[in-house]
Amino acid sequence: MKVSDFDYHLPEELIASEPLPNRTDSRLLVLDPATGALGDERFADIGDFFRPGDLLVLNNTRVLPARLFGHKSTGGAVEILLERLSGGAEAIAQLRASKTPKAGSEILLEGGVRVSVVDREGDFFRLRFPASPPLPQILERHGHMPLPPYIKREDTPEDRERYQTVYADAPGAVAAPTAGLHFDDALLAALRDAGVETTMLTLHVGAGTFQPVRSENIEDHQMHTEWLSVPESACEAVARARARGGRVIAIGTTVVRSLEAAAAASPGAELRPYEGETDIFIYPGFEFKVIDALVTNFHLPGSTLVMLVSALAGREHILNAYQHAVDARYRFFSYGDAMLIMPGALETRA
């Protein structure tokens, strides 16, 4: 399979650069992966497609204000995008500068904070921050929300709230698990009142999620690694849902990767608690062990996430759905509209 097999044409004006006034105002494109049938719906009505006993699995990662600006001792401007915190005062980051900073050099951030460049690790740099104040506090004071590269504007105070799910409570991501951005507290409460359960896991989304696939043969692509934790509580919730005949519905591709990586790491591919790194790459031909359905946003042409949803719903069905979304003027990417990929959803709507 080639990267070009997962490409599609997207008019630039359909890329959403701002969130809608309310989280649940988004549109919802429903896709039945068995038939390819499509339905144009509202996200506020997504509960119509769920049944009592279903389980929603959410990623509770919290986005760090991980973009920092400063300059080298020579005066050249530097932009830092943290990839992950390494513990203590160190972090792995991408740097953007007219000339790459060398190991041993310093970057002076806004606010006078001095950062040392320790060394380079491939496309990333290891940085050391002052021991005091703590790095999370430095980010809160001087950091900017790391909006995706296709959003061509500066971040605003509103992004601190809206580029964050309402249930985010585990700091560590540098990109939002965007499928969850459509839920507000009222909708989640209504779903629970209707008998739909929820459980949490954590995957800290890295900046590598936006990196292009550089190999034309997708089997040659090496995925970036991300840290995840699938706790025992999530595994037990999945088991209970299975026992009562409920469906396991992943809220976002990060949840899919977490659950399927945890299952792949256990004997017999059974879902068990897992904590650590994953570079799982899901593309057509993958056999899903855990999830039954997926709520997701629309993804970049030729991206690994288009490949993931194609593995779940079929490449032709996904590309047809994306073309429908373009023709119907859906809003794309992080602040855009959503899809529900669920077998039989349009025939069995509540």
Number of C-alpha atoms within 10 A of each C-alpha: 11 12 20 13 16 20 15 15 10 16 10 9 10 15 20 18 19 15 19 15 9 11 20 20 15 23 20 25 25 26 24 20 23 14 12 17 17 19 15 15 16 16 23 17 13 19 18 13 16 23 18 17 20 23 25 26 24 26 33 25 26 25 26 27 26 26 22 20 19 21 17 19 12 8 10 13 17 21 17 22 23 27 26 22 20 12 8 13 17 20 19 21 23 18 20 14 14 9 11 10 21 13 14 10 13 19 26 18 20 14 11 10 14 16 19 19 18 18 17 16 10 6 8 16 22 21 25 20 19 15 10 9 11 12 19 17 11 18 17 13 12 17 20 21 26 25 22 18 9 14 15 10 11 10 15 11 9 11 17 15 12 19 24 22 25 18 18 18 14 16 16 23 27 27 27 27 29 25 29 24 26 28 21 16 12 10 18 18 11 12 21 18 11 14 14 21 21 18 17 20 22 25 27 27 24 21 21 15 17 15 12 14 16 11 12 14 13 20 12 10 15 13 16 15 16 23 18 25 20 24 17 14 14 21 22 15 19 26 16 15 19 16 10 11 12 20 22 23 25 27 24 23 22 25 28 25 21 26 28 21 24 26 22 17 15 13 9 8 14 15 24 19 18 19 14 12 15 18 13 17 18 24 21 15 10 12 11 15 14 22 18 16 22 24 24 27 28 25 17 20 20 19 19 24 23 22 25 20 24 22 18 25 23 19 20 13 21 22 18 15 21 23 15 15 21 17 10 10 12 22 21 24 22 27 25 24 28 29 24 28 26 22 19 15 21 15 10 11 12 10
